[in-house]
């Protein structure tokens, strides 16, 4: 089972990859994430702002020379590519 993958800000690595491992239900104040090192964490979300994590591109697009071919074009996607 593959979950939605996202990028979350990190003070040391700038961006960390994570998977959303629990479906969001209306009113939830956080997303349950699993980091690449298998650590489980809660990512707080602001329901009134735009503080949702950036979606991660599929692995098939990693290393793409033409950035316009990426499904999601934002800072972590460009840096990872």
N, C-alpha and C positions, 0 to 999 in steps of 0.2 A: 504494500500500500504506500503510495507516494503522496505526501502532503504538500501544500503550497509552501514554496520556499521564498524567503524574504531576506532583506539586508537590514540590520539594526546598527545604530551608531555605537561605537566603542571608543573609550578614551585612549586606549593603547594601540589598537589595530585600525582605527578610524572606522571601518565597517566590518561586521561579522555576519557570516551566513547562518541562517537558522531555518527550521521548519516549523510551521504552525501545526501543533499536534492535537489541538482540541478545537472543535467547531465553535465559532463565535456565536453567542446568543445575545439578543438585544438586551442591553443593560449591563453586559459584562464590562468591567473596568480595566481588564487586561487580556492579553493573548498569552496562551501557554505555548512556549517555544522550546525546541530542542536544538542546541547548538551543535556544531560539527564535532565537538569533543564529547558528545552525548549528554552534556549538562542540560538539565531542565531548568527553565527560568520563566518568570512572569514578566511580560513586557507591558507596562502601563500605557493605556491609550486615552487620549483626550477626545471624548465624543463630540465636543463642540468645536474642536479645531481640526487641523489636517495632520495630525501626528501619527498616522498609520505608517508602518514600515514600508519601504520600497520593495516591490516585487522583484524576484530574481529571474533572469533569463534562463531558458532551458540550456542544458549542457551542450547541445548540438551547436549553439550559437557562440560558445566561448572561443575566442581567438579569431572572430570574424573581422576581416579587414575593413569592410564597409559598415560603419556604425549605424547607418540607416537601416540595416537589415535586422538590428536587434529589436526584439519585441518591446522591451522597456529601455528607454534611453534616459538615464539619470546618473548622477555622480558615481554611486557605487558600481553601476553596470559598466560605465566607461573605464573606471579604474581596474575593475576585475578583468575586463576584456584585454 
